[in-house]
Structure formats: C-alpha cells, structure tokens
Amino acid sequence: MISDSQNGNGTFSADVRLSLFVDDQQIDVASLGPGVGVLRDARSISATEGEIETIVDEQVTRWPIRITTKLDGSTKRFEFIGLE
C-alpha cells in the first residue's frame, strides 16, 4: 500500500516550505544550508536579526538568526548564525 507521502516509485517526498521572517515580513527562501540561505527572489533587507521557519509535512520549526551579510537587492544568497 502506498502512503500519502509515497510517490508511487517507492520513494518519499516531503512537503517542505522555507521562510525568513524580518521587519514584519515573510520572505520565501529557496534553500538553506549550514549558515547560508538563498532567497527565492533577490531583495534588499536592512534587518540584521530575524527568524528562519521550516515547515516539513506540516511540522513547523522556527529559530532566531543574525544575518551576517548585507542584502542590498543584488543577490539572493545570505549568511547567518543561529542565536540559540
């Protein structure tokens, strides 16, 4: 029997959403790695602190971060450190 998360090929695929919360805005994140993220769209962000939110199969996790690179609208990539 195939579960809801199994795609028919014998592999599983999770529903994953990534967001950055800064300056009372929710910004879509395309990918995250250790200490680095990539925004879905390049934009200017003046805040230095915010929260990363991951939602994996409806399981929400949030953690505070400090953005350590300047986001001036010319790049999607940013570096950060966790505050917890």
C-alpha positions in Angstrom: 0.0 0.0 0.0 1.3 3.5 -0.9 1.1 6.1 1.8 0.1 9.7 1.2 3.8 10.8 1.1 5.0 8.0 -1.2 5.1 8.9 -4.9 4.5 5.5 -6.5 8.1 4.9 -7.4 8.9 3.6 -3.9 10.4 6.9 -2.8 9.1 9.5 -0.4 8.8 13.2 -0.9 8.1 15.6 2.0 6.2 18.9 1.6 8.8 21.5 2.6 8.4 25.3 2.9 11.2 27.7 4.0 10.7 31.3 5.1 12.7 34.2 6.6 10.8 36.5 8.9 12.3 40.0 9.2 10.9 43.5 9.6 7.4 42.2 9.9 7.7 40.5 6.5 7.6 36.8 5.5 10.2 36.2 2.7 10.3 32.9 0.7 13.6 31.1 1.0 14.6 28.7 -1.9 17.2 26.7 0.0 19.1 26.5 3.3 22.5 25.0 4.3 24.7 25.3 7.4 24.9 29.1 7.9 23.8 30.0 4.4 20.5 30.6 2.7 19.2 31.6 -0.7 16.2 33.8 -1.1 13.6 32.8 -3.8 13.9 36.4 -5.1 16.7 39.0 -4.6 15.7 41.8 -2.4 17.1 44.4 -0.1 16.8 43.6 3.7 18.1 46.1 6.2 17.4 43.9 9.3 20.2 42.0 10.9 18.1 39.7 13.0 15.1 37.6 12.2 13.8 34.0 12.2 14.0 31.1 9.9 10.9 29.0 9.6 10.9 25.5 8.2 7.7 23.6 7.6 8.2 19.9 6.8 5.0 17.9 6.3 3.1 20.5 8.5 5.7 20.3 11.3 6.8 23.9 12.0 10.2 24.8 13.4 11.4 28.4 13.9 14.8 29.6 15.2 16.2 33.1 15.7 19.2 34.1 13.5 21.5 37.0 12.9 22.1 37.9 9.2 25.8 38.4 8.7 25.9 39.6 5.1 24.4 42.7 3.5 21.3 42.1 1.4 21.2 45.1 -1.0 18.9 43.6 -3.6 21.8 42.4 -5.9 22.0 38.9 -4.5 19.8 36.1 -3.2 22.5 34.5 -1.1 22.8 35.4 2.6 24.9 34.1 5.5 23.6 33.8 9.1 24.4 32.5 12.5 21.9 30.9 14.9 21.1 32.8 18.1 20.2 29.9 20.2 
